[in-house]
Amino acid sequence: MNLVPHAAQAKENLNPDAHPAPALSAAQRSNLSPVTAWGYAWWRARSLALLGARGFTLEREAVLFTALCRPAAGQVWLDVGTSAGFYAGVLARAGARVTAADLSPAMLAVAARREPDPAISWVNLNVEASGLPDASFDGVTVGATLNETHDPARLLADLERLLRPGGQLWLMYLRRTAGPAQNLLARPALGGLTCPDPAWVARQLPGCVRTDGLGVGAVQFDRFVRSDRTL
Ligand SMILES: C[S@@+](CC[C@H](N)C(=O)[O-])C[C@H]1O[C@@H](n2cnc3c(N)ncnc32)[C@H](O)[C@@H]1O
């Protein structure tokens, strides 16, 4: 005999700590393919210029990031959706210790070959359901991974949680232009990409202050710092 009424039983079965992983977008699924991983570094080196940030090479992106965020020896950083390891490599060369996370084992294998630095730990992890401890990073880099998730608000909230007070969040993403290409790529079957507005992004990070924001073509770079007060 079941003594627990059905509705109450359903509530009892809810695990408040459970954090189910969200469904993957088509763009996220495409990155699981070894073929995508094989070609990704080639695309990444050209992608910003093709997306309207003319002349914006990876070297310039690294200089911009390093000048604004000043990653330093002894700091602990998380690179979210590392792909071929671009930000992880920049951080490791600055002396930081890096957790480089990606959903895709194929991407991680490519990245580990390209950036064989012992300061980088390659981790196969869905950062939207990471379970990583609060305030565990001095900095977080997110190079375009924000565009791939179904739920950018959830991702941003979790990244804010992972920053220690004073910690930095660096975002590079395609911002909303409402152009025809973005509208097409937003369709679930064609990628399910989300291109957020920078003001919307800032509103998802109530515990952070945006210190820098730069739009180049459709590409947006933002730096946030987590404020000292408790969230
Ligand atoms: C646009 S690429 C990132 C490029 C890379 N950050 C860079 O700056 O060169 C997106 C990457 O994020 C990964 N990714 C997407 N959603 C993720 C998630 N929720 N958790 C971890 N990795 C994710 C994908 O597998 C893919 O490798």
The ligand as a Tripos MOL2 file, in Angstrom:
@<TRIPOS>MOLECULE
LIG
   27    29     1     0     0
SMALL
NO_CHARGES

@<TRIPOS>ATOM
      1 C1         32.0800   28.6210  -30.5460 C.3       1 LIG1
      2 S1         32.9940   27.3130  -29.8690 S.3       1 LIG1
      3 C2         34.0480   28.0920  -28.6690 C.3       1 LIG1
      4 C3         35.3160   28.6930  -29.1780 C.3       1 LIG1
      5 C4         36.3770   28.9130  -28.1350 C.3       1 LIG1
      6 N1         35.8610   29.3270  -26.8580 N.3       1 LIG1
      7 C5         37.3370   29.9610  -28.6560 C.2       1 LIG1
      8 O1         37.2820   31.0930  -28.1770 O.co2     1 LIG1
      9 O2         38.0850   29.6380  -29.5750 O.co2     1 LIG1
     10 C6         31.8660   26.6240  -28.7320 C.3       1 LIG1
     11 C7         32.4570   25.4590  -27.9390 C.3       1 LIG1
     12 O3         31.7440   25.3720  -26.7220 O.3       1 LIG1
     13 C8         31.4300   24.0310  -26.4520 C.3       1 LIG1
     14 N2         30.2150   24.0800  -25.6430 N.ar      1 LIG1
     15 C9         28.9920   24.5090  -26.0220 C.ar      1 LIG1
     16 N3         28.1480   24.4550  -24.9880 N.ar      1 LIG1
     17 C10        28.8610   24.0060  -23.9310 C.ar      1 LIG1
     18 C11        28.5490   23.7240  -22.5880 C.ar      1 LIG1
     19 N4         27.3200   23.9030  -22.1220 N.pl3     1 LIG1
     20 N5         29.5110   23.2590  -21.7730 N.ar      1 LIG1
     21 C12        30.7670   23.0610  -22.2350 C.ar      1 LIG1
     22 N6         31.1250   23.2970  -23.5140 N.ar      1 LIG1
     23 C13        30.1810   23.7630  -24.3490 C.ar      1 LIG1
     24 C14        31.2780   23.3740  -27.8010 C.3       1 LIG1
     25 O4         31.5150   21.9770  -27.7380 O.3       1 LIG1
     26 C15        32.3250   24.1060  -28.6240 C.3       1 LIG1
     27 O5         33.5660   23.4380  -28.6020 O.3       1 LIG1
@<TRIPOS>BOND
     1     1     2 1
     2     2     3 1
     3     2    10 1
     4     3     4 1
     5     4     5 1
     6     5     6 1
     7     5     7 1
     8     7     8 2
     9     7     9 1
    10    10    11 1
    11    11    12 1
    12    11    26 1
    13    12    13 1
    14    13    14 1
    15    13    24 1
    16    14    15 ar
    17    14    23 ar
    18    15    16 ar
    19    16    17 ar
    20    17    18 ar
    21    17    23 ar
    22    18    19 1
    23    18    20 ar
    24    20    21 ar
    25    21    22 ar
    26    22    23 ar
    27    24    25 1
    28    24    26 1
    29    26    27 1
@<TRIPOS>SUBSTRUCTURE
     1 LIG1         1 GROUP 0 **** ****
